[in-house]
Amino acid sequence: MEISLISRKRYTHTMFWAVLLSSVVVALAATLGRAMANVKAALTDKPDIAVYLLLKDDVVTSSTLLRSHDDERDYLVETKEGPKLVKLKKGEKEWFVVSKERMHE
């Protein structure tokens, strides 16, 4: 293909779309990277938010911290099925659910 035969309008049009699409790709990658960093931080640093993320199957409406130690926390979690006692334990890098018990009202 001869570069000298391409019109200025066609070249400008092609370059415009190339720059626009590459900017969109970079913006999407940055957004996804930031979102993953936020989720990782929530699971490792903030166990109060981790309760909501770890109990996706249960629709959590509220949570109350009952007891806290360095590597273990107990929560009273209100779900649409009723209250539950949830125990979280900190692993090497993130919090995980040790037990989940349904409470009677």
C-alpha positions in Angstrom: 0.0 0.0 0.0 1.3 3.4 -1.0 1.1 6.0 1.8 1.2 8.8 -0.7 -2.1 7.6 -2.2 -4.1 7.8 1.1 -6.1 11.0 1.3 -5.8 13.3 4.3 -9.4 12.8 5.3 -9.1 9.0 5.3 -5.8 9.2 7.3 -7.4 11.6 9.9 -10.4 9.4 10.2 -8.4 6.2 10.7 -6.1 7.9 13.3 -9.1 9.4 15.2 -10.6 5.9 15.6 -7.3 4.4 16.6 -6.6 6.9 19.3 -10.2 6.8 20.5 -10.3 3.0 20.8 -6.9 2.7 22.4 -8.0 5.3 25.0 -11.2 3.3 25.7 -9.1 0.1 26.2 -6.7 1.9 28.6 -9.6 3.4 30.5 -11.4 0.1 30.9 -8.2 -1.6 32.0 -7.5 1.1 34.6 -11.1 0.9 35.9 -11.0 -2.9 36.2 -7.6 -2.7 37.9 -8.8 -0.2 40.4 -12.0 -2.2 41.1 -10.0 -5.3 41.8 -7.6 -3.4 44.1 -10.6 -2.1 46.0 -12.1 -5.6 46.4 -8.7 -7.0 47.5 -8.3 -4.1 50.1 -11.8 -4.7 51.4 -11.2 -8.4 51.9 -7.8 -7.9 53.5 -8.0 -4.7 55.5 -11.7 -4.1 56.3 -13.5 -7.1 57.6 -16.7 -5.1 58.1 -17.0 -4.7 54.3 -15.8 -8.3 53.8 -19.0 -9.5 55.5 -21.0 -8.1 52.7 -18.7 -9.5 50.0 -18.3 -12.9 51.5 -22.0 -13.4 52.0 -23.2 -12.6 48.5 -25.7 -15.5 48.5 -27.5 -14.1 51.6 -28.9 -10.6 51.1 -27.3 -8.8 54.0 -29.2 -5.7 55.2 -27.0 -4.9 58.2 -24.2 -6.2 60.4 -23.2 -5.6 64.0 -19.8 -6.4 65.4 -20.2 -8.5 68.5 -16.6 -9.5 69.3 -13.3 -8.7 67.9 -9.8 -10.2 68.3 -6.7 -9.7 66.2 -7.5 -12.5 63.7 -11.2 -13.3 64.5 -14.4 -11.4 64.5 -18.0 -12.3 65.3 -20.9 -10.5 63.6 -24.7 -10.5 64.0 -25.8 -10.2 60.4 -29.4 -9.4 59.4 -30.5 -11.1 56.2 -33.8 -11.5 54.5 -34.0 -15.1 56.0 -33.5 -13.7 59.5 -30.5 -13.0 61.8 -27.3 -15.0 61.5 -24.2 -15.3 63.6 -21.2 -15.1 61.3 -17.6 -15.8 62.4 -14.8 -14.5 60.3 -11.2 -15.5 60.6 -8.2 -13.8 59.0 -6.0 -16.1 56.9 -2.6 -15.2 55.6 -3.9 -12.5 53.2 -7.7 -12.3 53.5 -10.7 -12.8 55.8 -12.9 -15.9 55.3 -16.1 -17.3 56.9 -15.5 -19.9 59.5 -19.1 -20.5 60.5 -22.5 -19.2 59.7 -25.4 -20.1 62.1 -29.0 -19.1 61.8 -30.4 -17.4 64.9 -34.0 -17.8 66.2 -35.9 -14.6 67.0 
